[in-house]
Amino acid sequence: MIRLLGAVLLMAAAQDASPAGNWKWSVERNGETIESKLALKLDGDKLTGTFTGRDGKETPIAEASFKDGEVKFQISRDRNGETVVVKYSGKISGDTITGKSEVGDRSRDWKAERVK
């Protein structure tokens, strides 16, 4: 009985730590609130998904991974004819991902909440 309960609790914890699902967050820049959305799928150990930014355009994520509760991915966006790569990393805790986004030598904190 105790083993069964332990197995159930481990499965529930693993499911809670899964990045699969829809996430959103917002940031304030120059007095404007910018909302971002992230849709993630986990198939075995393969992480895929799409990012949607303020322009409403869906962009596939690349270089995506999920290991030990940490999610990593990057997106490439065209900005004024130039490709900009943004790298994201974050740790999942329940329904929250907290981490950093990096563009070149700039780094910012980001915190996403799971959409239920």
N, C-alpha and C positions, 0 to 999 in steps of 0.2 A: 504494500500500500504506500509506504513512504517513497519507494523508488518510483512508483507511478506518479505520485504528486510532484516529485522532483523533476521528472521528465516533462510533465505538463508545464511546470513553472519555467524550465529552460526553453521549451518551445515558445511560450508566450513572450519571454524576454527576447529571444531571437527575432520574433515577429515584430515586436515593438522597435527593435533596433534596425529593422530593414528600411532602406531608403526608398523602397517602392512606394509610389503614390504621387500626389500633387502637393507642391509646396509654394508658398508665396512670401514675399517680404517687400518692404518699402524703405526708401532712403530719402532724405531731404537734401536737395542741391539747389543752391541759388534761390531759395524760397519756394521751390517746386518739389512736390512729392512724386517720386518715381517708383512705380510698382513693377516688380519682376515676378515671373512665374516659372516654375520648374516642374516638369513631369518626368518622373524617373520610373524605369522598369528594371527589375533584377531577375535574370534568368540564370539560375545556378550562381556562378561567380561573375557573370557578364552584366555590366551596368550600361544601360542606354537611356536616352531621353531627349527632351527638347527644352530649350530656354525661350521664354517670351519676354521681351523687354518693352519699354515704353512705346515703341513704334507698333506693337502688336504683331510683329513678325516672329514666327517660330524659327528657331535656329537649332539644328541638331548639336548635341554635345559631343565632344571628342575626348580621347585620352581618358576615358572614364574608368574609375575603379572604386571598389568598396571592399574594405578589409578592416577587421577589428573595430567596427563601429565608425570608421572614418571614410568619408566620401570625397573623391577628387574628380574633377572634370575641368574641361576648358571649352570656351566658345570663341569662335572667330566672327567678328562683325566688320562690315565695311563702313568706314567713317571717312567721308569726303574722299573717296577713291583709294583709301589706304586701309589695309587689313590690320585690325587690332585684335590681339589675342588676350582674353581675360582668363586667368587660372583661378579656380575656386578649390578650396579645401575646407572641410568642416567635420566636426564630430557630432554624431547623432545621440541625442538623449531624449528618449520618449518621442514626442512630437515636435522636436526642435533640432535644427542644425545650426551650430554656431561655429564660425570660422573666419577665414581671411579670403579676400579676393585680391589678385595681383595683376597689375598691368605695368609691364616694364619694371621700373624700380619703385613704383607706388604700390602701397598696400592699404587695404581698408577692411574693417570688420564687417561681417554680414551675419545676419541671424534670420533664418527662415522658419516658418511655422507650417506644419502639415495642415492641408485643407481637408476638413472632415465632411 
